Amino acid sequence: MEMRLREGRFLRRWKRFLSEVELDNGEVVTAHCPNSGSMATLLNPGIAAWLRHDPSPKRKLAWTLVLLETPAGGLAVVDTQLPNRVVAEGVAAGLVPELAGYGRARREVSMHCAAMGDENSRFDLVLDACPNGRPACIIEIKNDTMLSQHQPGRADFPDARTERGAKHLRHLAALAQAGFRCVQFYLVNRSDCDSGGIADYIDPAYAVALGLARAAGVEVLAYRAEIQPQRLGIGQACPFMI
């Protein structure tokens, strides 16, 4: 995925979805921060930042925060809208062999399972069943960017409590029991980390939900992202500590 980004210097984040960045020409702009998490281990004033510029009249803010430099000199993707696209493009290009051999790929698909009552969930990617009888594959994708408290070079998820994430796991478990193939996919989106893991010290309930989902048949996949200021893509599979 090609990206046209403008470099600047990160100043602060406030009100959750707003950030302030000084551009390379000295202008200070307010940018949308498309990340609902805490962004723990990433918010360091003065580090390099990269923004996307979209001056559409339909937008309240013309700038969007996309990348932040890490203290170790790496890059982290903070725009949580990008991982879904990266993984979908990687699957389509055959770069994720575990997810090869399916039919049409659909993004942002609402799924219902009788075991969940009236509760629906929208999943990031659904790969349609194949003519050979292989069931459809339902994939939920998470952006993994928080430097682990326990292991150097590891990025842990989540960086804040996430009931929504636990709900997705419960629904994946129910769908797996109903006969679908279900995958929880973690994209390690921080270039100074070569593995991922679960931050049970941040959200123990999410860790429990993941354990129950795995027991019900949900698979876990983890891949590193290949991150450059002007290009983002999927890299190699990586270890994931559960």
DRENPA-3360 file (N, C-alpha, C; in nm, 2 decimals, always signed):
BEGIN
1 = MEMRLREG = +0.08/-0.12/+0.00/+0.00/+0.00/+0.00/+0.09/+0.12/+0.00 ~ +0.07/+0.21/-0.10/+0.15/+0.33/-0.11/+0.08/+0.44/-0.02 ~ +0.16/+0.52/+0.04/+0.11/+0.63/+0.13/+0.18/+0.76/+0.09 ~ +0.11/+0.86/+0.08/+0.17/+1.00/+0.06/+0.15/+1.07/+0.19 ~ +0.26/+1.08/+0.27/+0.26/+1.13/+0.40/+0.35/+1.25/+0.42 ~ +0.32/+1.34/+0.51/+0.40/+1.46/+0.54/+0.46/+1.44/+0.68 ~ +0.59/+1.47/+0.68/+0.66/+1.45/+0.81/+0.65/+1.57/+0.90 ~ +0.65/+1.55/+1.03/+0.64/+1.66/+1.12/+0.70/+1.61/+1.26;
9 = RFLRRWKR = +0.66/+1.68/+1.36/+0.71/+1.65/+1.50/+0.58/+1.65/+1.59 ~ +0.56/+1.53/+1.65/+0.45/+1.51/+1.74/+0.46/+1.60/+1.86 ~ +0.35/+1.67/+1.90/+0.35/+1.75/+2.02/+0.27/+1.70/+2.13 ~ +0.14/+1.66/+2.10/+0.05/+1.61/+2.20/-0.07/+1.54/+2.14 ~ -0.14/+1.46/+2.22/-0.27/+1.41/+2.19/-0.36/+1.45/+2.30 ~ -0.48/+1.48/+2.26/-0.58/+1.52/+2.37/-0.72/+1.49/+2.32 ~ -0.81/+1.48/+2.41/-0.95/+1.45/+2.38/-0.96/+1.32/+2.29 ~ -0.87/+1.23/+2.31/-0.87/+1.10/+2.26/-0.84/+1.10/+2.10;
17 = FLSEVELD = -0.92/+1.17/+2.03/-0.91/+1.16/+1.88/-0.85/+1.29/+1.82 ~ -0.78/+1.37/+1.90/-0.71/+1.49/+1.84/-0.56/+1.48/+1.87 ~ -0.48/+1.53/+1.78/-0.34/+1.54/+1.81/-0.29/+1.67/+1.75 ~ -0.17/+1.71/+1.80/-0.11/+1.83/+1.75/+0.03/+1.80/+1.70 ~ +0.06/+1.84/+1.58/+0.18/+1.81/+1.51/+0.24/+1.94/+1.45 ~ +0.37/+1.96/+1.47/+0.44/+2.07/+1.40/+0.50/+2.01/+1.27 ~ +0.46/+2.07/+1.16/+0.50/+2.02/+1.03/+0.65/+2.07/+1.00 ~ +0.71/+2.01/+0.90/+0.85/+2.04/+0.88/+0.88/+2.19/+0.84;
25 = NGEVVTAH = +0.77/+2.26/+0.80/+0.78/+2.40/+0.77/+0.76/+2.49/+0.89 ~ +0.73/+2.43/+1.01/+0.71/+2.51/+1.13/+0.56/+2.53/+1.16 ~ +0.47/+2.50/+1.07/+0.33/+2.52/+1.09/+0.28/+2.41/+1.19 ~ +0.20/+2.45/+1.29/+0.14/+2.36/+1.38/+0.00/+2.33/+1.34 ~ -0.04/+2.20/+1.32/-0.17/+2.16/+1.28/-0.24/+2.07/+1.38 ~ -0.37/+2.07/+1.38/-0.45/+1.97/+1.46/-0.49/+1.86/+1.36 ~ -0.46/+1.74/+1.40/-0.48/+1.62/+1.32/-0.57/+1.52/+1.39 ~ -0.66/+1.46/+1.31/-0.74/+1.35/+1.36/-0.65/+1.23/+1.40;
33 = CPNSGSMA = -0.67/+1.18/+1.52/-0.60/+1.06/+1.57/-0.69/+0.94/+1.57 ~ -0.69/+0.86/+1.46/-0.78/+0.75/+1.44/-0.74/+0.63/+1.53 ~ -0.74/+0.64/+1.66/-0.70/+0.54/+1.75/-0.77/+0.55/+1.88 ~ -0.86/+0.46/+1.92/-0.94/+0.47/+2.04/-0.86/+0.41/+2.16 ~ -0.74/+0.35/+2.14/-0.67/+0.29/+2.25/-0.59/+0.40/+2.33 ~ -0.52/+0.35/+2.43/-0.44/+0.45/+2.51/-0.31/+0.49/+2.43 ~ -0.27/+0.42/+2.33/-0.14/+0.44/+2.26/-0.03/+0.45/+2.36 ~ -0.03/+0.36/+2.46/+0.07/+0.35/+2.56/+0.21/+0.31/+2.49;
41 = TLLNPGIA = +0.31/+0.37/+2.53/+0.45/+0.36/+2.49/+0.48/+0.43/+2.35 ~ +0.38/+0.50/+2.30/+0.40/+0.57/+2.18/+0.39/+0.72/+2.19 ~ +0.33/+0.78/+2.29/+0.30/+0.92/+2.30/+0.42/+0.99/+2.36 ~ +0.52/+1.02/+2.28/+0.64/+1.09/+2.33/+0.66/+1.22/+2.26 ~ +0.63/+1.33/+2.32/+0.64/+1.46/+2.26/+0.78/+1.48/+2.20 ~ +0.79/+1.54/+2.08/+0.91/+1.57/+2.01/+0.96/+1.46/+1.91 ~ +0.89/+1.35/+1.91/+0.93/+1.24/+1.81/+0.88/+1.28/+1.68 ~ +0.93/+1.21/+1.58/+0.89/+1.23/+1.44/+0.75/+1.17/+1.42;
49 = AWLRHDPS = +0.67/+1.23/+1.34/+0.53/+1.19/+1.31/+0.51/+1.21/+1.16 ~ +0.42/+1.13/+1.11/+0.38/+1.14/+0.96/+0.23/+1.15/+0.95 ~ +0.19/+1.24/+0.87/+0.04/+1.27/+0.86/+0.00/+1.25/+0.71 ~ -0.13/+1.22/+0.70/-0.20/+1.21/+0.57/-0.28/+1.34/+0.55 ~ -0.27/+1.40/+0.44/-0.35/+1.53/+0.41/-0.46/+1.50/+0.32 ~ -0.58/+1.53/+0.37/-0.71/+1.51/+0.29/-0.80/+1.63/+0.31 ~ -0.79/+1.73/+0.23/-0.86/+1.86/+0.26/-1.01/+1.85/+0.21 ~ -1.07/+1.74/+0.21/-1.21/+1.72/+0.16/-1.30/+1.81/+0.25;
57 = PKRKLAWT = -1.39/+1.88/+0.19/-1.49/+1.96/+0.26/-1.58/+1.88/+0.35 ~ -1.58/+1.75/+0.33/-1.66/+1.66/+0.42/-1.60/+1.63/+0.55 ~ -1.47/+1.66/+0.56/-1.39/+1.63/+0.68/-1.38/+1.75/+0.77 ~ -1.39/+1.73/+0.90/-1.37/+1.84/+1.00/-1.22/+1.88/+1.00 ~ -1.13/+1.78/+0.99/-0.99/+1.81/+1.00/-0.92/+1.76/+0.87 ~ -0.83/+1.83/+0.81/-0.77/+1.80/+0.69/-0.65/+1.70/+0.71 ~ -0.60/+1.69/+0.83/-0.49/+1.61/+0.86/-0.52/+1.48/+0.94 ~ -0.45/+1.37/+0.92/-0.47/+1.25/+1.00/-0.34/+1.20/+1.04;
65 = LVLLETPA = -0.32/+1.17/+1.17/-0.20/+1.11/+1.22/-0.19/+0.96/+1.18 ~ -0.08/+0.92/+1.11/-0.07/+0.78/+1.06/+0.04/+0.71/+1.13 ~ +0.16/+0.77/+1.13/+0.28/+0.70/+1.19/+0.34/+0.78/+1.30 ~ +0.40/+0.71/+1.40/+0.49/+0.77/+1.50/+0.62/+0.70/+1.51 ~ +0.72/+0.78/+1.53/+0.85/+0.72/+1.56/+0.85/+0.66/+1.70 ~ +0.92/+0.55/+1.72/+0.94/+0.49/+1.85/+1.07/+0.54/+1.92 ~ +1.08/+0.53/+2.05/+1.21/+0.57/+2.11/+1.33/+0.50/+2.06 ~ +1.31/+0.37/+2.01/+1.42/+0.30/+1.96/+1.45/+0.33/+1.81;
73 = GGLAVVDT = +1.38/+0.43/+1.75/+1.40/+0.47/+1.62/+1.32/+0.39/+1.51 ~ +1.23/+0.31/+1.56/+1.14/+0.24/+1.47/+1.02/+0.32/+1.43 ~ +0.92/+0.26/+1.36/+0.80/+0.32/+1.32/+0.68/+0.24/+1.37 ~ +0.58/+0.31/+1.41/+0.45/+0.24/+1.46/+0.33/+0.30/+1.38 ~ +0.24/+0.22/+1.34/+0.12/+0.26/+1.27/+0.01/+0.29/+1.38 ~ -0.03/+0.41/+1.39/-0.13/+0.44/+1.48/-0.27/+0.46/+1.42 ~ -0.28/+0.46/+1.29/-0.41/+0.47/+1.22/-0.47/+0.33/+1.22 ~ -0.57/+0.31/+1.30/-0.62/+0.17/+1.32/-0.72/+0.14/+1.20;
81 = QLPNRVVA = -0.73/+0.23/+1.10/-0.81/+0.19/+0.99/-0.73/+0.12/+0.88 ~ -0.59/+0.13/+0.90/-0.50/+0.07/+0.79/-0.48/-0.08/+0.80 ~ -0.47/-0.14/+0.92/-0.44/-0.28/+0.93/-0.54/-0.37/+0.85 ~ -0.67/-0.34/+0.85/-0.76/-0.42/+0.78/-0.73/-0.42/+0.63 ~ -0.70/-0.31/+0.58/-0.66/-0.30/+0.44/-0.53/-0.37/+0.41 ~ -0.43/-0.36/+0.49/-0.30/-0.42/+0.47/-0.32/-0.58/+0.47 ~ -0.40/-0.63/+0.57/-0.42/-0.77/+0.57/-0.50/-0.82/+0.45 ~ -0.60/-0.75/+0.42/-0.68/-0.79/+0.30/-0.60/-0.79/+0.18;
89 = EGVAAGLV = -0.52/-0.69/+0.16/-0.43/-0.69/+0.04/-0.33/-0.80/+0.04 ~ -0.28/-0.83/+0.16/-0.18/-0.94/+0.17/-0.24/-1.07/+0.14 ~ -0.36/-1.09/+0.19/-0.43/-1.22/+0.16/-0.46/-1.23/+0.01 ~ -0.51/-1.12/-0.05/-0.53/-1.13/-0.19/-0.41/-1.15/-0.28 ~ -0.30/-1.11/-0.23/-0.17/-1.13/-0.30/-0.10/-1.26/-0.27 ~ -0.16/-1.34/-0.18/-0.11/-1.47/-0.15/+0.01/-1.47/-0.05 ~ +0.01/-1.36/+0.03/+0.12/-1.34/+0.12/+0.10/-1.40/+0.26 ~ -0.03/-1.46/+0.28/-0.06/-1.52/+0.40/-0.11/-1.66/+0.37;
97 = PELAGYGR = -0.01/-1.76/+0.36/-0.04/-1.89/+0.31/-0.15/-1.96/+0.39 ~ -0.16/-1.93/+0.52/-0.26/-1.99/+0.60/-0.40/-1.96/+0.56 ~ -0.42/-1.85/+0.48/-0.55/-1.80/+0.44/-0.57/-1.81/+0.29 ~ -0.49/-1.90/+0.23/-0.50/-1.91/+0.08/-0.61/-2.01/+0.04 ~ -0.66/-2.00/-0.08/-0.75/-2.11/-0.13/-0.89/-2.08/-0.11 ~ -0.93/-1.96/-0.08/-1.07/-1.93/-0.05/-1.13/-1.86/-0.17 ~ -1.26/-1.84/-0.17/-1.33/-1.76/-0.27/-1.32/-1.61/-0.25 ~ -1.43/-1.54/-0.28/-1.43/-1.40/-0.27/-1.40/-1.35/-0.12;
105 = ARREVSMH = -1.33/-1.24/-0.11/-1.30/-1.18/+0.01/-1.39/-1.05/+0.03 ~ -1.45/-1.04/+0.15/-1.54/-0.93/+0.18/-1.50/-0.86/+0.31 ~ -1.50/-0.73/+0.31/-1.46/-0.66/+0.43/-1.58/-0.60/+0.50 ~ -1.56/-0.59/+0.63/-1.67/-0.53/+0.72/-1.80/-0.60/+0.70 ~ -1.81/-0.72/+0.74/-1.92/-0.81/+0.72/-1.99/-0.84/+0.86 ~ -2.12/-0.81/+0.87/-2.19/-0.84/+0.99/-2.23/-0.99/+0.99 ~ -2.21/-1.05/+1.11/-2.24/-1.19/+1.12/-2.33/-1.22/+1.24 ~ -2.42/-1.31/+1.22/-2.51/-1.35/+1.33/-2.50/-1.50/+1.36;
113 = CAAMGDEN = -2.50/-1.53/+1.49/-2.50/-1.67/+1.53/-2.61/-1.69/+1.63 ~ -2.69/-1.80/+1.61/-2.80/-1.82/+1.71/-2.76/-1.83/+1.85 ~ -2.64/-1.88/+1.87/-2.59/-1.90/+2.01/-2.56/-1.77/+2.08 ~ -2.56/-1.66/+2.00/-2.53/-1.53/+2.06/-2.66/-1.45/+2.07 ~ -2.78/-1.51/+2.05/-2.91/-1.45/+2.07/-2.92/-1.34/+1.96 ~ -2.96/-1.22/+2.00/-2.98/-1.11/+1.90/-2.85/-1.03/+1.88 ~ -2.74/-1.07/+1.94/-2.62/-0.99/+1.93/-2.55/-1.02/+1.80 ~ -2.52/-0.92/+1.72/-2.44/-0.93/+1.60/-2.31/-0.87/+1.62;
121 = SRFDLVLD = -2.21/-0.91/+1.53/-2.08/-0.85/+1.53/-2.04/-0.82/+1.39 ~ -1.97/-0.72/+1.37/-1.91/-0.69/+1.23/-1.76/-0.73/+1.23 ~ -1.73/-0.82/+1.14/-1.59/-0.87/+1.13/-1.52/-0.81/+1.02 ~ -1.39/-0.80/+1.03/-1.30/-0.72/+0.94/-1.29/-0.78/+0.80 ~ -1.29/-0.92/+0.80/-1.27/-0.98/+0.67/-1.33/-1.12/+0.67 ~ -1.41/-1.15/+0.57/-1.47/-1.28/+0.55/-1.43/-1.34/+0.42 ~ -1.37/-1.46/+0.42/-1.34/-1.53/+0.30/-1.44/-1.63/+0.27 ~ -1.51/-1.62/+0.15/-1.62/-1.71/+0.12/-1.58/-1.86/+0.11;
129 = ACPNGRPA = -1.67/-1.94/+0.14/-1.65/-2.09/+0.13/-1.60/-2.13/-0.02 ~ -1.53/-2.23/-0.03/-1.48/-2.28/-0.16/-1.58/-2.39/-0.21 ~ -1.57/-2.41/-0.34/-1.66/-2.52/-0.40/-1.62/-2.65/-0.35 ~ -1.50/-2.68/-0.30/-1.46/-2.81/-0.24/-1.52/-2.83/-0.11 ~ -1.60/-2.74/-0.06/-1.67/-2.76/+0.07/-1.60/-2.70/+0.19 ~ -1.49/-2.64/+0.17/-1.42/-2.57/+0.28/-1.51/-2.46/+0.33 ~ -1.53/-2.45/+0.46/-1.62/-2.35/+0.51/-1.56/-2.21/+0.50 ~ -1.65/-2.11/+0.51/-1.60/-1.97/+0.51/-1.51/-1.94/+0.63;
137 = CIIEIKND = -1.42/-1.85/+0.61/-1.33/-1.81/+0.71/-1.36/-1.67/+0.76 ~ -1.38/-1.65/+0.89/-1.41/-1.52/+0.95/-1.29/-1.47/+1.02 ~ -1.25/-1.35/+0.99/-1.12/-1.30/+1.04/-1.15/-1.16/+1.11 ~ -1.10/-1.15/+1.23/-1.10/-1.03/+1.31/-0.95/-0.98/+1.32 ~ -0.92/-0.86/+1.29/-0.78/-0.81/+1.28/-0.76/-0.70/+1.39 ~ -0.65/-0.72/+1.46/-0.61/-0.62/+1.56/-0.48/-0.56/+1.53 ~ -0.47/-0.43/+1.56/-0.35/-0.35/+1.55/-0.26/-0.36/+1.67 ~ -0.15/-0.42/+1.67/-0.07/-0.45/+1.79/+0.06/-0.35/+1.79;
145 = TMLSQHQP = +0.06/-0.25/+1.88/+0.17/-0.15/+1.87/+0.23/-0.12/+2.01 ~ +0.18/-0.18/+2.12/+0.23/-0.14/+2.25/+0.35/-0.22/+2.29 ~ +0.46/-0.15/+2.32/+0.58/-0.22/+2.36/+0.55/-0.30/+2.49 ~ +0.59/-0.43/+2.50/+0.55/-0.51/+2.61/+0.63/-0.47/+2.74 ~ +0.56/-0.48/+2.85/+0.62/-0.45/+2.98/+0.72/-0.57/+3.02 ~ +0.70/-0.68/+2.96/+0.77/-0.80/+3.00/+0.88/-0.85/+2.91 ~ +0.87/-0.82/+2.78/+0.96/-0.88/+2.69/+1.01/-0.78/+2.59 ~ +1.14/-0.74/+2.58/+1.19/-0.65/+2.48/+1.17/-0.70/+2.34;
153 = GRADFPDA = +1.13/-0.61/+2.25/+1.11/-0.65/+2.11/+0.98/-0.72/+2.09 ~ +0.89/-0.71/+2.19/+0.76/-0.77/+2.17/+0.65/-0.66/+2.18 ~ +0.55/-0.67/+2.09/+0.43/-0.58/+2.10/+0.31/-0.65/+2.16 ~ +0.25/-0.60/+2.26/+0.14/-0.66/+2.33/+0.01/-0.59/+2.29 ~ -0.10/-0.67/+2.29/-0.23/-0.62/+2.27/-0.32/-0.68/+2.38 ~ -0.42/-0.59/+2.43/-0.45/-0.46/+2.39/-0.37/-0.35/+2.47 ~ -0.38/-0.23/+2.44/-0.31/-0.12/+2.51/-0.41/-0.05/+2.61 ~ -0.54/-0.10/+2.61/-0.64/-0.05/+2.70/-0.75/-0.16/+2.71;
161 = RTERGAKH = -0.83/-0.15/+2.81/-0.94/-0.25/+2.83/-1.03/-0.24/+2.71 ~ -1.07/-0.36/+2.65/-1.15/-0.36/+2.53/-1.27/-0.46/+2.54 ~ -1.38/-0.42/+2.59/-1.50/-0.50/+2.59/-1.54/-0.54/+2.45 ~ -1.52/-0.45/+2.36/-1.56/-0.48/+2.22/-1.47/-0.59/+2.17 ~ -1.34/-0.59/+2.20/-1.25/-0.70/+2.16/-1.29/-0.83/+2.22 ~ -1.33/-0.83/+2.35/-1.38/-0.95/+2.41/-1.51/-1.00/+2.35 ~ -1.60/-0.91/+2.31/-1.72/-0.95/+2.25/-1.69/-1.02/+2.11 ~ -1.60/-0.96/+2.04/-1.56/-1.02/+1.91/-1.51/-1.17/+1.93;
169 = LRHLAALA = -1.43/-1.19/+2.03/-1.38/-1.32/+2.06/-1.49/-1.42/+2.10 ~ -1.59/-1.37/+2.18/-1.70/-1.46/+2.21/-1.78/-1.50/+2.09 ~ -1.80/-1.40/+2.00/-1.88/-1.43/+1.88/-1.80/-1.52/+1.79 ~ -1.67/-1.50/+1.78/-1.59/-1.59/+1.70/-1.60/-1.73/+1.75 ~ -1.59/-1.74/+1.88/-1.60/-1.88/+1.94/-1.73/-1.94/+1.91 ~ -1.84/-1.87/+1.91/-1.97/-1.92/+1.88/-1.98/-1.96/+1.73 ~ -1.92/-1.88/+1.64/-1.92/-1.91/+1.50/-1.84/-2.03/+1.47 ~ -1.72/-2.05/+1.54/-1.64/-2.16/+1.52/-1.71/-2.29/+1.56;
177 = QAGFRCVQ = -1.79/-2.28/+1.67/-1.87/-2.40/+1.71/-1.98/-2.43/+1.62 ~ -2.02/-2.33/+1.54/-2.13/-2.35/+1.44/-2.07/-2.40/+1.31 ~ -1.94/-2.42/+1.30/-1.88/-2.48/+1.18/-1.80/-2.39/+1.09 ~ -1.79/-2.26/+1.12/-1.71/-2.17/+1.04/-1.56/-2.19/+1.08 ~ -1.47/-2.15/+1.00/-1.33/-2.13/+1.04/-1.32/-1.99/+1.09 ~ -1.26/-1.97/+1.20/-1.25/-1.84/+1.26/-1.11/-1.81/+1.30 ~ -1.06/-1.69/+1.27/-0.92/-1.65/+1.30/-0.91/-1.51/+1.36 ~ -0.84/-1.51/+1.47/-0.80/-1.38/+1.53/-0.66/-1.35/+1.48;
185 = FYLVNRSD = -0.65/-1.24/+1.41/-0.53/-1.20/+1.34/-0.47/-1.08/+1.40 ~ -0.35/-1.09/+1.45/-0.28/-0.98/+1.51/-0.17/-0.93/+1.42 ~ -0.18/-0.80/+1.38/-0.07/-0.74/+1.29/+0.02/-0.66/+1.38 ~ +0.14/-0.71/+1.40/+0.24/-0.64/+1.48/+0.29/-0.52/+1.40 ~ +0.24/-0.40/+1.43/+0.25/-0.28/+1.35/+0.35/-0.19/+1.41 ~ +0.46/-0.24/+1.45/+0.57/-0.16/+1.51/+0.70/-0.22/+1.47 ~ +0.78/-0.15/+1.40/+0.90/-0.20/+1.33/+1.01/-0.24/+1.42 ~ +1.01/-0.19/+1.55/+1.11/-0.23/+1.64/+1.07/-0.35/+1.73;
193 = CDSGGIAD = +0.97/-0.42/+1.69/+0.92/-0.54/+1.75/+0.92/-0.66/+1.65 ~ +0.96/-0.78/+1.69/+0.96/-0.89/+1.60/+0.87/-1.00/+1.65 ~ +0.79/-0.97/+1.75/+0.69/-1.07/+1.80/+0.57/-1.00/+1.87 ~ +0.47/-1.07/+1.90/+0.35/-1.01/+1.96/+0.31/-1.09/+2.08 ~ +0.22/-1.04/+2.16/+0.17/-1.11/+2.27/+0.04/-1.05/+2.33 ~ -0.01/-1.11/+2.43/-0.13/-1.06/+2.50/-0.10/-0.98/+2.63 ~ -0.15/-0.86/+2.64/-0.13/-0.78/+2.76/-0.23/-0.81/+2.87 ~ -0.21/-0.93/+2.93/-0.31/-0.97/+3.03/-0.29/-0.88/+3.16;
201 = YIDPAYAV = -0.18/-0.80/+3.17/-0.16/-0.71/+3.27/-0.24/-0.58/+3.25 ~ -0.29/-0.56/+3.13/-0.38/-0.45/+3.09/-0.52/-0.49/+3.10 ~ -0.56/-0.60/+3.04/-0.70/-0.64/+3.03/-0.70/-0.79/+3.05 ~ -0.71/-0.84/+3.17/-0.72/-0.98/+3.20/-0.84/-1.05/+3.14 ~ -0.95/-0.97/+3.14/-1.07/-1.03/+3.08/-1.06/-1.06/+2.93 ~ -0.98/-0.98/+2.86/-0.96/-1.01/+2.72/-0.88/-1.13/+2.71 ~ -0.78/-1.15/+2.79/-0.69/-1.27/+2.79/-0.77/-1.39/+2.81 ~ -0.87/-1.39/+2.91/-0.95/-1.50/+2.94/-1.04/-1.53/+2.82;
209 = ALGLARAA = -1.10/-1.43/+2.76/-1.18/-1.44/+2.64/-1.11/-1.51/+2.52 ~ -0.98/-1.47/+2.51/-0.90/-1.53/+2.40/-0.88/-1.68/+2.43 ~ -0.85/-1.72/+2.56/-0.83/-1.86/+2.59/-0.95/-1.94/+2.57 ~ -1.07/-1.89/+2.60/-1.19/-1.96/+2.58/-1.22/-1.97/+2.43 ~ -1.19/-1.87/+2.35/-1.21/-1.87/+2.21/-1.12/-1.98/+2.14 ~ -1.00/-1.98/+2.18/-0.91/-2.09/+2.13/-0.96/-2.23/+2.16 ~ -1.01/-2.24/+2.28/-1.06/-2.37/+2.32/-1.18/-2.41/+2.24 ~ -1.25/-2.31/+2.19/-1.37/-2.34/+2.10/-1.33/-2.36/+1.96;
217 = GVEVLAYR = -1.20/-2.34/+1.92/-1.16/-2.37/+1.79/-1.11/-2.24/+1.71 ~ -1.11/-2.13/+1.77/-1.06/-2.00/+1.70/-0.91/-2.01/+1.69 ~ -0.86/-1.99/+1.57/-0.72/-1.99/+1.55/-0.66/-1.85/+1.57 ~ -0.53/-1.84/+1.60/-0.46/-1.72/+1.62/-0.34/-1.71/+1.52 ~ -0.34/-1.60/+1.44/-0.23/-1.58/+1.35/-0.17/-1.44/+1.38 ~ -0.04/-1.43/+1.36/+0.03/-1.30/+1.39/+0.13/-1.28/+1.28 ~ +0.13/-1.16/+1.22/+0.23/-1.12/+1.12/+0.29/-0.99/+1.15 ~ +0.41/-0.97/+1.11/+0.47/-0.83/+1.12/+0.43/-0.75/+1.00;
225 = AEIQPQRL = +0.42/-0.62/+1.02/+0.40/-0.53/+0.91/+0.53/-0.48/+0.86 ~ +0.54/-0.45/+0.73/+0.66/-0.38/+0.68/+0.62/-0.24/+0.66 ~ +0.69/-0.15/+0.74/+0.65/-0.01/+0.76/+0.76/+0.08/+0.71 ~ +0.72/+0.16/+0.61/+0.81/+0.27/+0.57/+0.72/+0.40/+0.56 ~ +0.78/+0.52/+0.57/+0.70/+0.64/+0.57/+0.61/+0.65/+0.45 ~ +0.64/+0.59/+0.33/+0.56/+0.60/+0.21/+0.50/+0.47/+0.17 ~ +0.52/+0.37/+0.25/+0.47/+0.24/+0.20/+0.44/+0.15/+0.32 ~ +0.33/+0.08/+0.32/+0.29/-0.01/+0.43/+0.24/-0.14/+0.37;
233 = GIGQACPF = +0.29/-0.26/+0.42/+0.25/-0.39/+0.37/+0.27/-0.49/+0.47 ~ +0.23/-0.61/+0.44/+0.24/-0.72/+0.53/+0.37/-0.79/+0.51 ~ +0.43/-0.83/+0.62/+0.56/-0.90/+0.62/+0.55/-1.05/+0.65 ~ +0.63/-1.10/+0.74/+0.64/-1.24/+0.77/+0.56/-1.28/+0.89 ~ +0.52/-1.40/+0.90/+0.46/-1.45/+1.02/+0.56/-1.44/+1.14 ~ +0.50/-1.42/+1.26/+0.59/-1.40/+1.37/+0.54/-1.47/+1.49 ~ +0.62/-1.50/+1.59/+0.57/-1.56/+1.72/+0.47/-1.47/+1.79 ~ +0.38/-1.54/+1.86/+0.28/-1.46/+1.94/+0.26/-1.53/+2.07;
241 = MI = +0.29/-1.46/+2.18/+0.29/-1.52/+2.31/+0.15/-1.51/+2.37 ~ +0.09/-1.62/+2.40/-0.05/-1.62/+2.46/-0.04/-1.67/+2.60;
% end
